[in-house]
Amino acid sequence: MAEGNLFGSSVDAKKISLLVVLFIFFAIPVTLVATLNRNTNVSQAALCLDVDGDGVVKSTDVNLLRDEIKNGDASLKNDFNADGLVDNRDLTVLSRSLNSTCAPKISFFADPATVASGGSTILHWSVDYAQSVTIDGVGAVEKEGNKKATVQQTAIFTLTATGSGGTVKATTKVSVSP
């Protein structure tokens, strides 16, 4: 994929909402990769409609959301149909996703993103919904951490996360200044 992101120079919430609707109602698999700035790569292979954060959509998630709606304390993160409200329509969307598992969600970046030849950067990552995480050239790592990397030339690091919801990869680029 060319440098930049899937949505152009900035992430547009309306485009993300459209992709979510397409995924939920038409079962079109989508990959969302949103580059938040030139150093940060957040990847999620499909939006996870899990309410309790365990990575599996089940009846307890529906019950939790129903209670949140009833009590008036529902979070907009549970606005699954992207209409700006959390209501019974979101329960319908959630119910259609029962027994699905969430793909791993990755945040992966290097700081600094540009170094002199032989210079060092720190790779930072955080992964949800995965049982195993590896970084090419580093090996198996914990779900969250950081590691110093020394580069002689521009390098692209790839993090791979595997969980019950599939395998997702994210990359971060470290450029070497002349």
Phi, psi and omega in degrees: 000141179295156178298145186119210178218170184303333187257008183101213186281340177216155181281128181253117183301327179294321178293319178297316180301319178298317178296322178297314179299316178300318181294313186292314188268337182242003180053039176272116180292134180231155173243125178253120173233112183247113177274110186283325169208182189293347182255344191249129179237118177246125184232138174214121187288340174196148180291136181266124181264022181285133181267320186270359173083012181267357176090000179232131179272117183219179185299329178296329176295318178298315180296319178299314180294319178302316179295318179299317179296314181299320182276353179075020181238033179288140180273143178297344175296343178260020175276077189289339178259007172055039178257006179087359180231151171249111186211193183299334177295327176290326174298321178297314179299314180298317180299326178291345183256009181307142178071009175274155178247151182274136173289153177304144177246129188236137164241125186212124178206163177245140178220115002281162180273348177228130180223166172283159178303131183083002181278171183244151173227166175246124174274130179240139178210156174211131185228134174246155174062038179227149174261334178222144180224130177227154173236126179306132179084350180246316182105200182291138180225166175291169180293338179220137178172191176208157183208138177284137177227134177254133182234141177264332180216167180310133184225147174245122178261138181241126175255133179240127179241132180236132178214186181295340178269006177121193180241133180230142178241147173222149180236157170220141185253134173244117181267148176255125180283149182292000000 
